Amino acid sequence: MCLAGTLEMKLPAIAAAGFDGIEVFEPDLIASPTSPADLRRRCADLGLSIDLYQPMRDMEAVPAEEFAANLRRARAKFAVMQQLGCDLVLACSSVAPTAIDDDDLAAEQLHALAECAAEHGIRVAYEALAWGRYVNTWDHSWDLVRRADHPGLGICLDSFHILARGSDTAGIAEIDGNRLFFLQLSDAPTLDLGVLAWSRHHRLYPGQGAFDLVDLTAKALAAGYRGPLSLEVFNDVFRQADPGPTAVDARRSLLALAEDLAVEPLVPEPVRSRLGVPPAASPATGCAFCEVGIDAASSESMTNLLRGMGFRAEARHVKQDVTLWRQGGITLLTSSEDADPRVPGRGQVAALGLYCADADRAAQRALALGAVPPAPEPLIDSLPGVVAPDATRIYFCGPDDSSWSSVFEPVAEHDRDPGANAAGETWDGVGLVALDHVSMTQPFDSFDEARQFYARVVGLQAQDLVEYAAPFGLLRGRAMCSPDGAVRIPLSTSLVRRGGWTPGLRGPQHVAFRSEDIVATARRLRSAGVPLMEVPDNYYADLAARFDLSPDRLAEWRRLGLLYDRDGSGELLHLYTQVIGSRVFFEVVQRIGGYEGYGAANAPIHIAAHHRQRHPD
Amino acid sequence: MCLAGTLEMKLPAIAAAGFDGIEVFEPDLIASPTSPADLRRRCADLGLSIDLYQPMRDMEAVPAEEFAANLRRARAKFAVMQQLGCDLVLACSSVAPTAIDDDDLAAEQLHALAECAAEHGIRVAYEALAWGRYVNTWDHSWDLVRRADHPGLGICLDSFHILARGSDTAGIAEIDGNRLFFLQLSDAPTLDLGVLAWSRHHRLYPGQGAFDLVDLTAKALAAGYRGPLSLEVFNDVFRQADPGPTAVDARRSLLALAEDLAVEPLVPEPVRSRLGVPPAASPATGCAFCEVGIDAASSESMTNLLRGMGFRAEARHVKQDVTLWRQGGITLLTSSEDADPRVPGRGQVAALGLYCADADRAAQRALALGAVPPAPEPLIDSLPGVVAPDATRIYFCGPDDSSWSSVFEPVAEHDRDPGANAAGETWDGVGLVALDHVSMTQPFDSFDEARQFYARVVGLQAQDLVEYAAPFGLLRGRAMCSPDGAVRIPLSTSLVRRGGWTPGLRGPQHVAFRSEDIVATARRLRSAGVPLMEVPDNYYADLAARFDLSPDRLAEWRRLGLLYDRDGSGELLHLYTQVIGSRVFFEVVQRIGGYEGYGAANAPIHIAAHHRQRHPD
């Protein structure tokens, strides 16, 4: 249920991602031309066990004649399971309108179901749905299982049903582990929404939501559970996303969970050592370089823009058409890219080089977590790297390792840019001192996956989710940052996948540089004729209304095109360039005090302005 | 706020849809390069008044120094409003953490705000947000307005905030109408969701949700309200949809509301006659014909399929390449279509001819409701018609009017299909007696608009919304039907706009014919070699488990490829053909007893099977 597509499409995706087994979801089998016996062989060939068949619904606590029909149905399914070679079936607590509030009856019928299953060599795992009619808490299901008292009957715990209701989980560690037949894991964001719709539309892989799955799983392991850690995750996006990447994301979430469990005191020692933990993290600590791809048509504009922004072309790649630009502590690479007209919105942030304490270990960990290395002929073959969910290449670079720059040849002195601006001054930049952040719109399907990638593979910390209205739709954003803010990658996506109409930028990306004196920087950019984004006068009228600012300061910002934001801990002054090519632009920021955000309040301003730039009347 | 895009994009869309005025939403103005004075002129040129400026937030019930800053901000906005020529501002009840639970303070500050506004010739409409910190019900806001006692202060009622909380609205008719300054209307579906998220993501135009807006509006009119009926609607879809169609949808919802208000006893007589009601409905009562477009590459397959299905080509269009096929009470047109490779998924249901008592009045009503007639050179110029939101042409046809068929020339006897099947039998069809339903996937952005179109323009009734999981994503469906079921149009869309990966059919459509004996029909289709969809054996194993069916009956269904469903009132037997071209297929149904559905339980089966047909391993 975690993946979209048909059964025949899911199996190879699951096997490729490195899973050990599957649950068979009945509707998949029913819509499939593969017979149960063929499915068994197919799974065996792929190295996958079939650990559970599901679901049986509305089985128990029903009138006698209905239960007789249920047993008839169950027998037919047990025969299917025998052909599948699967010996565990999931029975969900009844939601039927005909269900009866009678625990004795429920236990009696569960016993009869287990007895019938046992005749086929099958065990029954009983699970309390959070919206079950009378049984909707894990302890109630556990009580019924004990009451039914059949060796072939146990419980299945599904983290969603337990944690969405806020149930007390303390007792789980006390369950008889032999009767805990199955454990299904799913995370979810905190939502003020009914449990049924919350479950149906918003589950997430472990670590992507707000639930404490480490604690819950540790309690199950402490109780003696030794079965599979199974994922039971579906949401509007996963239900229609490519099963290949979704399976990788799923498997990564389990490895991350294993990593967290390995340091959890509740987890028994012998289990801990069998968890298959990936190599320890070596988190990103800084930005070595950022590469921006640019198509041939925009190459000259980009060169002019970077010169105007005070960058100097210092070196060229020995094999590829890549230029290395420097200013302050910033290294920017521009690579020429054969724009493929079939791919909308190329011309983008193509790669990030990130410093970390142990680059090789970071890369080994990334591969263990299912990330794949860049295709052959990488830009920088001396650095290990992986590909992010949005296809950005991420390179790991040891501290003070500048060996990677050996693929770049210094530009001969006389070829160097003579100066940063048109005024003929000697080059000294415009005061950009560091890369502040790299803002990347994510493909709709991989927004949550990207969060996990940057957290677990790159070692960044997820900031709070923000959601804001913008001229062409609601946007959702989450910044991934190193603890000291040296690496900042704000990710964003549209709340609804953008349709054919949307005239805004497709997948806009931008690189933001830091200035310690943005007023001085902006003056130099203006005098160099850098094409900056135009800010409407109405914006400054609103600033004047909202904040008690000196008229001089405000007048200067207006002349220079600076935007302003303020929060409880500091202020932000920033400006944007126009869009170069189809989707990339640049930003300059000055953070004053403890301001940690990205000026989201001003996002609608730059979205509308960039739209006007590209679609003048 | 009802439309996506920039202010400059919204205005022409609003004017074209026939609105009289707008509210200016402050963030739109702030992001706009149009000065307030220019906006005023622009609106005047378009015939639009500016009726409200919004929002003022967190104004009242705050500490004194904060209120002083608020007044400062308000004065700046009042100056903007004077340039706009707008004399009414909306102040929302405070959500600020600094707000104080003190009605006297709130009333005192509202009075001061109104006094300040009055100095600028501006009035203040105070609105209780459903999630206001201390003021969150309409009667509380009304109480504060009376307490503040300033002639320039009144209340604004927003239907969402009132009805989402289930507030008692009886007292609204008793409000002093002169103090009811503004009325904002929005509908919403019933959701088990917190009011803030419900409001932010799920509002709908009046008549598209579950709220009784007729009653609420009638009470406001009874109270003496004579201001604009304003729409305050936003959801994830509208926020990013083309503002042109959204504005038409919005205006249509107001006209429909006016129509309902005109027969509401609470509405005072003089108001009733000024409501601008569209011509009375002449609802669709039956299906005259259905036209399917087909590209050149699929033309031969379509011809063979229709012959095999027992249709006879009886006539050809005098000017266009359109064939008229008949069987039983069914008239099917096939039109050849130059497949445009840039338009994905062409080859579709192109037109429906619907019987109604008064075709001319139906057409006049449709135009009054903002529908547009088909482009020049229509298929059938003697019939009035309009274009549905998904571009399907809808023709209105008087009862027993067959004049439209005069554009078709009978095929000479010797050119007619000699027989319906390969066995050389004399033509007598395969037992298809009527068109049962026409199932159309809607563009993601216009699913709700289509509901309103078919309800108000075509006169069909909306059935309950259904939602179901399918192999390539969750689907949402709603059938639009005539009361006797003679016209049935099930509409569906993906819950999330489909992305690049999705390998299923794009916007599938199908036409379902009714048989009174589907077993006999299926035998004839099989013997004629009609390419029917393959149904997996696993499906029949599941039928056997779920239903107590005779083995003979089941074996026959399996041989013939019939699907089965059952509900409380009857049974459905149905079958599907393979897909012809890129997105069209046919269905045959037999309804037994009172079954009124469309076999949604079997949708995943045909989605997976049609996928396999088009993507064999």
Contacts between the chains, C-beta under 8 A, distances in Angstrom:
chain1	res1	chain2	res2	distance
A	4	B	471	6.9
A	4	B	472	5.9
A	4	B	473	6.5
A	4	B	502	8.0
A	5	B	471	5.9
A	5	B	472	6.9
A	5	B	503	7.7
A	6	B	471	5.2
A	6	B	608	5.0
A	6	B	611	6.5
A	6	B	612	7.4
A	8	B	617	7.6
A	26	B	542	7.6
A	27	B	469	7.4
A	27	B	604	5.8
A	28	B	471	7.9
A	29	B	538	5.5
A	30	B	536	7.2
A	30	B	538	5.1
A	30	B	539	5.4
A	30	B	541	7.9
A	30	B	542	4.6
A	30	B	604	7.9
A	30	B	605	7.0
A	31	B	471	6.8
A	31	B	536	6.6
A	31	B	538	7.6
A	31	B	539	7.2
A	31	B	604	5.1
A	31	B	605	5.0
A	31	B	607	7.8
A	31	B	608	4.0
A	31	B	609	7.5
A	32	B	536	5.8
A	32	B	538	5.9
A	32	B	608	7.1
A	33	B	534	7.2
A	33	B	536	4.5
A	33	B	537	7.5
A	33	B	538	7.6
A	33	B	612	7.0
A	34	B	538	7.8
A	35	B	537	6.7
A	35	B	538	7.1
A	36	B	538	7.5
A	69	B	548	7.1
A	72	B	545	7.6
A	72	B	548	7.4
A	73	B	545	4.7
A	73	B	546	6.1
A	76	B	541	7.0
A	76	B	544	6.2
A	76	B	545	3.4
A	77	B	545	6.0
A	80	B	541	6.6
A	191	B	193	7.9
A	191	B	194	8.0
A	191	B	197	7.4
A	192	B	193	6.6
A	192	B	194	3.1
A	192	B	196	7.7
A	192	B	197	6.3
A	193	B	191	7.9
A	193	B	192	6.5
A	193	B	193	4.9
A	193	B	194	7.2
A	193	B	197	7.3
A	194	B	191	8.0
A	194	B	192	3.1
A	194	B	193	7.2
A	196	B	192	7.7
A	197	B	191	7.4
A	197	B	192	6.3
A	197	B	193	7.4
A	201	B	474	7.8
A	201	B	495	7.9
A	234	B	469	7.9
A	236	B	473	7.6
A	236	B	474	6.0
A	236	B	495	5.3
A	236	B	496	4.7
A	237	B	496	6.3
A	239	B	469	6.6
A	239	B	473	5.0
A	239	B	474	5.4
A	239	B	495	7.9
A	239	B	496	7.9
A	240	B	472	5.6
A	240	B	473	3.0
A	240	B	474	7.5
A	240	B	494	6.7
A	240	B	496	5.8
A	240	B	498	6.4
A	240	B	499	7.0
A	240	B	501	7.9
A	240	B	502	6.0
A	241	B	499	7.2
A	241	B	501	6.5
A	242	B	501	4.0
A	443	B	499	7.9
A	444	B	496	8.0
A	444	B	499	6.1
A	445	B	499	5.8
A	445	B	501	7.1
A	469	B	27	7.4
A	469	B	234	7.9
A	469	B	239	6.6
A	471	B	4	6.9
A	471	B	5	5.9
A	471	B	6	5.2
A	471	B	28	7.9
A	471	B	31	6.8
A	472	B	4	5.9
A	472	B	5	6.9
A	472	B	240	5.6
A	473	B	4	6.5
A	473	B	236	7.6
A	473	B	239	5.0
A	473	B	240	3.1
A	474	B	201	7.8
A	474	B	236	6.0
A	474	B	239	5.4
A	474	B	240	7.5
A	494	B	240	6.7
A	495	B	201	7.9
A	495	B	236	5.3
A	495	B	239	7.9
A	496	B	236	4.8
A	496	B	237	6.3
A	496	B	239	7.8
A	496	B	240	5.8
A	496	B	444	7.9
A	496	B	496	7.3
A	496	B	497	6.2
A	497	B	496	6.3
A	497	B	497	4.2
A	497	B	498	7.9
A	497	B	499	5.8
A	498	B	240	6.5
A	498	B	497	7.9
A	499	B	240	6.9
A	499	B	241	7.2
A	499	B	443	7.8
A	499	B	444	6.1
A	499	B	445	5.8
A	499	B	497	5.8
A	501	B	240	7.9
A	501	B	241	6.5
A	501	B	242	4.0
A	501	B	445	7.1
A	502	B	240	6.0
A	503	B	5	7.7
A	534	B	33	7.2
A	536	B	30	7.2
A	536	B	31	6.6
A	536	B	32	5.8
A	536	B	33	4.5
A	537	B	33	7.5
A	537	B	35	6.7
A	538	B	29	5.5
A	538	B	30	5.0
A	538	B	31	7.6
A	538	B	32	5.9
A	538	B	33	7.6
A	538	B	34	7.8
A	538	B	35	7.1
A	538	B	36	7.5
A	539	B	30	5.4
A	539	B	31	7.2
A	541	B	30	7.9
A	541	B	76	7.0
A	541	B	80	6.6
A	542	B	26	7.5
A	542	B	30	4.6
A	544	B	76	6.2
A	545	B	72	7.6
A	545	B	73	4.7
A	545	B	76	3.4
A	545	B	77	6.0
A	546	B	73	6.1
A	548	B	69	7.1
A	548	B	72	7.4
A	604	B	27	5.8
A	604	B	30	7.9
A	604	B	31	5.1
A	605	B	30	7.0
A	605	B	31	5.0
A	607	B	31	7.8
A	608	B	6	5.0
A	608	B	31	4.0
A	608	B	32	7.1
A	609	B	31	7.4
A	611	B	6	6.5
A	612	B	6	7.5
A	612	B	33	7.0
A	617	B	8	7.7
